Amino acid sequence: MKTRRYRNHLLPAVLTVLFCMTVLVGQALAQGWEVSIKPDLRGPRTFLAVDKSSQTFYVFEQHSPLKIAGQYTCATGQALGDKLKEGDLRTPEGVYFIQNRMSSGLDYSLYGDLAFTLDFPNPVDVINGKSGGGIWIHGRGKELSPNETHGCVAINTPDLHKLDGTFTRGMPVIIASRVDYVTDVKEQSADAAELTNLTMAWAKAWQRRSDEFFAFHDPEKFAVSSGAPFKAFVDHKKQLFTSLPWLQVVLDNVQAIAGPGYWVTYFGQYYRSPSLTSEGIKRLYWQRDKAGQWRIVGMEMDECNLGLEAKYLNRASQEIASLLESWRAAWEKGNVNEYVSYYADKAVQGDRRGRASIKEQKQALWAAKAPKKVVIKDIRVRVHGDGVEAEFIQEYAAKDGTSDKGRKLMTFAPQGDGWAITGEEWSKM
């Protein structure tokens, strides 16, 4: 599956900006990037690194502490320096991510029988005017020689097969002119902490459908990396914000990693609206603006099944169970104002339409027969087109001695940072 990079056909205005940026950064990019890898709790648990100067391929793990889990000989591009344009025989330098695994249709002499594609050029590469593509980590059908590829990273085929189970979709790969590392540093990166928090705030602003969402982006650079005017992005999002009654953005396992002149935060993303559900690996590329503030300059989305719906439903079930307990307690106390606060404005309860109608009916009923005991049990929550649906057994007793038992079915829609009851049906048991 190809990475969606929010890129359309480049417009003339965007090309002008791109050309100017290329002139400014081209010379610096060719000098090579030297990276010092340090432990960071907000960084990836497993990642790969390529040291072009020593032709070494590393597998790093960081749990406690950072350690080298594997070290192998590799080969990179025939020409030295960072990749700037297609056909320059250089291996790009930066942070990239594994996309697809290929094990058929390969030229064995060049690639062995196994290869993994990378997401070059990434959004910052596009901003910096880099061109080309087809950068892989692959095997070799012959003995490796240093600096012999057309720009890919080659590993001896037996070594690549040994690593096959380690490589996963979305795994970060650091490629640098030189890779140094330390394993005993205890301080954590302030940038990683700040960007993790900013990523969570970005998702909350998106879910609230707030104009604050757009302030997280750098309009000029985002336009270059996406290949479309920033206004088109804003207009599209605002149209959705207006037309959708709700949307949810759930992030899973936010991690941060530094590249040359940028950071990437990446995470599992589960998105829901009444008309669309999607999930995959989202990557946000961050750079500081002229005022020193972090801004999103580009993004990528690899749509794939990460099993996030189960996590989403588990969290929603806990939230719904908590809401239902508060709703039950308010009912049992006969607190009609608190009771109706859990309902949406246009909620339907039996033949009653709207919160005001529900309140009027409950006030009259409870004045004649005050509640005494409400019990709910065996709650089951599932995904529903309007949000989620909960089914449970309900037992009710009034102070005048009347009682009943039945099966309750409720629907809930997202509202703010929580949920509101939108529908309610009861059937006697």
N, C-alpha and C positions, 0 to 999 in steps of 0.2 A: 504494500500500500504506500502511495507516495505521500510525502509530507506536504500539508497545506500551509503555505507560507504567506497567505493574505497578499498575494502578488498578482496583479493583472498586467496588461500590456503597458509598458512605460510610456508616459505622456511626455511631450516635448519639454514642458516646464520641469518635470522631474529629471529628465536627462541632463538639463542644464545644471541643476544642483549637483547631480551625480558627477558630472565632469569636473566641476570646481572642487568637490571633495577629493576626487581622485588625484588631482594635481597636488593638493596639499599633503595628502597622506602617502602617496605612492613611494616616495623615497624612504620614509620612515619604515614602512612595512617591509621593505626589502632588506633591512638590517638584521632581522631575526629577533625572535622573542625568547628570552630566557626566563624560566619560571622556577620559583622555589615553592614546593608543595609542603604544606604544613597541616597538621591535624585540625579538623574543625567539625564540631558536633552537627553543624547545619549543612555540612557537605555530604557528598554521596558515600554510601557504605562501601561500595566497590566501584572502581573506575580504572581506566586504562591511560597510559601515558607513553608517548613516543619521543625519545631523545634522538634528534636527527644527527647531532654531532658525534655521538658514540654508536649510532645505529642499534639502539637498544629499545626493546619493547617491554614495558612494565605492566603488571597487574597489581594495583594497590587495594588494600582493604583497610578500612578504619572503623574499628569498633572501640577498642581501647587496648593499645594505642594504634597509630598508623603503622602499617607494616607492608612489606613487599611480599605478595603472595605468589608471584611468578616473575621471572626475568628471562627474556629470550632475545636472540639475535634477530634483527630485522633489516630491511633495505627500504630506503626512501628515494626520492626523485634524483635524477641524474644531475640536475642543476641545483646549486646551493641557494639559500635564501627562501623567503616566503613566496608563495604562489601569488602572482598578480594578474595573470591573464591565461586564457586557454592556450595549451600547447607549449608553455614555457618550461615544461619538464620539472617543475618544482612541486614539492609537497606543501600544501597549505599549513599555516600555523594558527592555532586558536583552539577553541573548545568546540568539538563536534559530537554528534550523537549517532549511535548505531541505528540504522533503519531496518533494512531487510537482509535476510539470510538467503544466499543463493548456493545451491549444490548441484545444479544441472546446467547444461548448455555452455560450460566454461571451456576456454582453450587451456588444456591441462598444462602445457609448457609455460604459459604466461601466468596462470592464476591457480594452478593446482585444481582440486575438485571442490573447493569451498571458498566462499567470499562473503563479506559483510559490507553493505553500502553505508556511506556516511552522508550527512546533510550539508555537504559543501556545495555551493556557497551559502553560509548562514546569513541572517539579516544584516549583521554588521559587515560581513564581507561585501554584500550588495552595496551598502552605504559607502564602503571604502573603494568601490569600483572594481572589485575582483571579479573575474569571469572564469568560466569553465565548468566542469562538473565531472561526474563519474569517478570520484575519489573513493576507493575501497580499501578495506583490510582484506588481503587475500593470501592464499598459499602460493606455492611455486612448484612447477614440475621439474625443477632442476636445483642444483646447489645455489644458494644465495651468494651474491656479490654485493659489496657496499654500494649505495647510491646508484642503483641500476634500473629503477622503475621510471615510468612516465609521469609519476606524481602520486601514485598510490603508496600504501604501506604493505610490504610483502613480508611474510613470515614463513619459515619452513613448514611445509604441509603437515608433517607429523605434530609439530608444536601447535599449529592452528586447530587440528582435530582434538588435541588435548584440552584446548581452551574453549571448544565449541559449546560445552554446557555452561561455561561462565558468562559468555556473551549473551546479553538480553537486549531486546528492543528498548531504545531510549537510554542505554548506558553511555555515560560521557567518556569521551576520548580526548585527552589533552595532547596536542602535537606542538612541540616547541623546538627551537634551535638547540636549546640545552635544558635539561631537567635536573634540578637539584631537589633534595627533600630532607626534611628533618622529622624525627618521630617523637621527640620528647618535649615539644613546645606545649605549654598548658593554656596559654591565653587563646581566646577565640576571636575570630575576625569580627570587628565592629560592623564592617560593610555587610557581611553575610547576615548578621542579626538584623540590621536595619532593612535590608532588602527582603528578608523573609517576612518581616512585619508589614512592609509596604505591599507585598504580594497579597497578603491576607486582606489588607485594607482595600486594595484594588478590587478583589473579588466581592467584598461586601458592598462597595459602591456600585458595582455592576448589578448585584442582586437587588439593591434598593432602587435601581433604575435612576440613579442620581446623576446630575450633571458633573458632580465631583469625579466621576469615572474618567472623563475625558482629560482632566488635569494631570493624570498620571502619565500621559503620553507626551512625547516630543513631536509636535506636529510636522516639522520639516523633515526630520530624519525618518519618522514613521512613514511619511509619504514616499520617501525614496525606497525604503526597504519593502514596502507593500506594492509599489508601482502604481499608486492611485492617490489623488488628492486627499488630504486628511479630512476635508469637509465631507467627502463622500462617505468615509467611515463614520463620521459623526451623524450625518443625516440618516444613514441606515440604522444605526443603533437607536437614535431617537425615535424613529418610526416604530421600531420594535418596543421600545419603552412605553410608547403611547398605546399601542394596539394590544399588548399582552397584559392580562390581568395580574399575572405574577410570573416570575422566573426564579430559578434557584441555581446557584453556582456553588458546588461543593468541591473543595480542594483536599487532596490526600497526599501526605508526605512531601511537603514543600522542602526542596533542597536548593542550595546555592553553590555556584562554582565560578571562579574568576577566569577570564580570558584576557588577551592583550588589549587593554583599554576599555574593557566592558565586563559586566557580570551577567550570568544567566541564572534565573530561578526557574526550576522545572518541577512538575508535580502531576499527579493524576487529577484529571478534571471530570466531574460528572455534572452535566448541564441538563436542566429540565424546564420546560414551559408547557402550557397546554397543547402546543402543536409540535413539539420536538423534544426528543431525548437523545443525548449523545454523550460519549465518554472517550477519553484518550489521554495522551501525554501532551501537556501544554508547556511551552517554553517562552519565557519573557526575557528579552535582551535589554539590559539597562546601561545607560551612560549618564554621566553628570551633565547638566546643562550649563549655560554661562554663569548662572547664579550658584552653581555648585549643588543643585538639587538633582536627585536621581529621577530619571524619566525613562519610560519604555520607548525604545527606538525601533523595536521590531518584535514579532512573535511568530511562533510555529505551532502547529497542532498536528500530531500524529493520531488519527482516529483509530482506536483499537479497543478490544475488549479487555478491561483490566479487572473485571469482577467488582466494579465499584457500586453497582446497583444493590448488591447484598449489603455492603457497608452503609450505603445511604439508607436502606430500609431498616437496618438495625438501629441506626441513630434516630431515624424518624419514629420507630416504635417506642424508643425510650422517651422521646419528647411527647408523643401522643399519650403514653401511659401516665406521664406526669400531669399533663393537661387534664386528662380524664379524672384523675384523683382530685384535683382542685375543683373541677366541675361537679363531681359527686359530692364533695364536702359542702360546697355552696348550696346544692340542692337539699342535702340533708338538714342543713341549718335553716333552710327557708329564706336565704338571702337572695332575693330576686335580682337585685342590681348586679351582684357578683356573678350570679348564674348566667344572666344574659350577656355578660361581658365576653364570654367565650364563643359567642355566635357572630358570624359575619352579618353585615347590615341586611343582606338579602337572603339570609338563611331560610331553609324550608324545614318545618317540623310538623309532620303529619299534614293536616289541612291548613296550617298557619303559614303565612308568607311574610317574612321579614322579622327582624329582631323586635320591633315594637309590638307586633301581633303576638309573638311568643311571650313577651313580658306581660302583656295585658291578660292573656289566658292563665299564666302561672299565678299572677297576683290574685285573681278571682278564685282559682282552684285552691291555692294554699290558705286563703282566708277562711274557706269552708272546711278544708281537710289539710291541716298542717302536716308536712313531712315528718316522719320519725326515723326511718332507717332506709338507706340506699346502699346496696351492695352490687359491685360489678366484678366479674371474674372471667377467666379464660379469654383474655383480649388477644385478638389476632389482627395484625396490621398488614395491608398489602398496598401495592402501588395502584393508583386509580387515575383516570384521565383528568380529574379535577384536582388532583393532589395525592392524597392517600385515603384509604378506607379502613375503618376499624369495625370489627364485629365482636360482640361479647355478650355474656349472659347478665341480665339485670334483674335484681330482686328489689322490690319496693314495698314499704309499709308506711301507712299514715297513722297519725295519732288517734284517729277514730276507730282503729282496728282493721280497716280495709287493707288488702295487700294484693300484689300480683307478681308474676314472674314471666319474663319473656326474653326474646332475642333482640338485641339492639344493633342497628346498622347505621354508622355515621360516616360522613365524608368530611374531609378537612382540606382546606386550601392554604397555601403559604400566605402569611400576613405579617409584614415587617420581618422581625427575626424569629417569629414563631408560627403558630397555626391558628386558624379560626374554623369553627364548625359551620359547614355550608349546607348539610343535609342530614336528616335524622328520620329513621323509620323504626317502628317497634312492632313485633308480632308476638302474640301470647303463646306461651308454652304449656 
